[in-house]
């Protein structure tokens, strides 16, 4: 599992409310976004590609692509373990699995953020061992959807995490991009450090 920031990838902007029904369609996250900006960062010893697109009308699109130094099955086992979200994510006081199957989870969290307590429910669908998709819809916070995609590659596994955030109320897009980039890059750093300690690591 990505520790501690795997959970941040999906939990930092979780929504509360009714879980939507049906398959999570993240096709709009998989292709290049119109007028996207692409940059590269050094994260530890690894190069990470960052892409983004943001405006008030369409929301905030962000994504990271990098090479994990483990085979695809080992990476899959790491990213699909949500069992210790509560222990590894600040502010989470309780975790409940409302549904838990090999291809789908509905996870409810009790979260305390500053003075406010929220009950957060999010939906996860899995396509082993290639993709995890999640969807969070909430009247108060907005919509937060994401895709984590894996592909076998020389020397490891190519990974991409892409998300779309549409807040329900006006928030400066520059601030959202700053927060998202920090969360994503910190998560990638922690994940890669764990990969390097894995017995199967190619490093």
Secondary structure as UniProt FT lines:
FT   TURN            3..4
FT   HELIX           5..11
FT   TURN            12..13
FT   HELIX           27..30
FT   TURN            34..35
FT   STRAND          37..43
FT   TURN            44..45
FT   STRAND          46..55
FT   TURN            56..58
FT   STRAND          59..68
FT   HELIX           72..79
FT   TURN            83..84
FT   HELIX           85..88
FT   TURN            90..91
FT   STRAND          92..100
FT   STRAND          104..113
FT   TURN            114..115
FT   STRAND          116..127
FT   TURN            128..130
FT   STRAND          131..138
FT   TURN            139..141
FT   STRAND          142..153
FT   TURN            154..155
FT   STRAND          156..167
FT   HELIX           173..197
FT   TURN            199..200
//
